[in-house]
Amino acid sequence: MKEIEVFIDTEEIAEFFFQELIKRGYAPNEEEVEEIADITFDYLIAKSIIDEEPEEDTY
């Protein structure tokens, strides 16, 4: 299987979940969607779908 490089941003995940929950009639707060995003990220790591790498400082 070919390996590809993917960048996953938890802020982007949080925004996606927020918009999708609003469409479905829910009213989540910012803290809730951030927790869901973190859980999703942890799930992807646990399933070996992604590997967490430290962010590089861009100075």
C-alpha atoms as a printed R data frame, in Angstrom:
   type eleno elety resid chain resno       x      y      z
1  ATOM     1    CA   MET     A     1   0.000  0.000  0.000
2  ATOM     2    CA   LYS     A     2   1.279  3.453 -0.909
3  ATOM     3    CA   GLU     A     3   1.874  5.894  1.939
4  ATOM     4    CA   ILE     A     4   0.638  9.456  1.529
5  ATOM     5    CA   GLU     A     5   1.197 12.498  3.698
6  ATOM     6    CA   VAL     A     6  -1.961 13.998  5.193
7  ATOM     7    CA   PHE     A     7  -2.244 17.027  7.454
8  ATOM     8    CA   ILE     A     8  -5.164 17.028  9.883
9  ATOM     9    CA   ASP     A     9  -6.075 20.189 11.764
10 ATOM    10    CA   THR     A    10  -8.262 19.743 14.851
11 ATOM    11    CA   GLU     A    11  -9.583 23.292 14.428
12 ATOM    12    CA   GLU     A    12 -10.770 22.334 10.943
13 ATOM    13    CA   ILE     A    13 -12.360 19.161 12.340
14 ATOM    14    CA   ALA     A    14 -14.100 21.222 15.044
15 ATOM    15    CA   GLU     A    15 -15.505 23.655 12.468
16 ATOM    16    CA   PHE     A    16 -16.706 20.766 10.299
17 ATOM    17    CA   PHE     A    17 -18.502 19.094 13.219
18 ATOM    18    CA   PHE     A    18 -19.981 22.421 14.330
19 ATOM    19    CA   GLN     A    19 -21.471 23.079 10.885
20 ATOM    20    CA   GLU     A    20 -22.756 19.507 10.524
21 ATOM    21    CA   LEU     A    21 -24.346 19.508 13.989
22 ATOM    22    CA   ILE     A    22 -26.061 22.847 13.263
23 ATOM    23    CA   LYS     A    23 -27.449 21.394  9.992
24 ATOM    24    CA   ARG     A    24 -28.869 18.490 11.995
25 ATOM    25    CA   GLY     A    25 -30.626 20.738 14.487
26 ATOM    26    CA   TYR     A    26 -28.135 20.663 17.358
27 ATOM    27    CA   ALA     A    27 -26.719 23.724 19.081
28 ATOM    28    CA   PRO     A    28 -23.220 22.742 20.227
29 ATOM    29    CA   ASN     A    29 -20.966 25.173 22.016
30 ATOM    30    CA   GLU     A    30 -17.336 25.784 21.104
31 ATOM    31    CA   GLU     A    31 -15.953 23.656 23.944
32 ATOM    32    CA   GLU     A    32 -18.102 20.674 22.921
33 ATOM    33    CA   VAL     A    33 -17.004 20.675 19.287
34 ATOM    34    CA   GLU     A    34 -13.356 21.106 20.293
35 ATOM    35    CA   GLU     A    35 -13.688 18.012 22.512
36 ATOM    36    CA   ILE     A    36 -15.314 16.079 19.651
37 ATOM    37    CA   ALA     A    37 -12.472 17.145 17.341
38 ATOM    38    CA   ASP     A    38  -9.857 15.992 19.865
39 ATOM    39    CA   ILE     A    39 -11.660 12.662 20.322
40 ATOM    40    CA   THR     A    40 -11.805 12.214 16.543
41 ATOM    41    CA   PHE     A    41  -8.080 12.925 16.245
42 ATOM    42    CA   ASP     A    42  -7.306 10.439 19.050
43 ATOM    43    CA   TYR     A    43  -9.499  7.846 17.318
44 ATOM    44    CA   LEU     A    44  -7.604  8.241 14.037
45 ATOM    45    CA   ILE     A    45  -4.313  7.738 15.896
46 ATOM    46    CA   ALA     A    46  -5.652  4.715 17.836
47 ATOM    47    CA   LYS     A    47  -6.762  3.066 14.580
48 ATOM    48    CA   SER     A    48  -3.352  3.779 13.009
49 ATOM    49    CA   ILE     A    49  -5.001  5.840 10.297
50 ATOM    50    CA   ILE     A    50  -2.658  8.719 11.094
51 ATOM    51    CA   ASP     A    51   0.578  9.221 13.040
52 ATOM    52    CA   GLU     A    52   0.964 12.248 15.249
53 ATOM    53    CA   GLU     A    53   4.041 14.296 14.472
54 ATOM    54    CA   PRO     A    54   5.098 17.382 16.402
55 ATOM    55    CA   GLU     A    55   4.378 20.675 14.689
56 ATOM    56    CA   GLU     A    56   7.368 22.446 13.218
57 ATOM    57    CA   ASP     A    57   7.925 26.049 14.224
58 ATOM    58    CA   THR     A    58   7.942 28.341 11.219
59 ATOM    59    CA   TYR     A    59  10.277 31.188 12.174
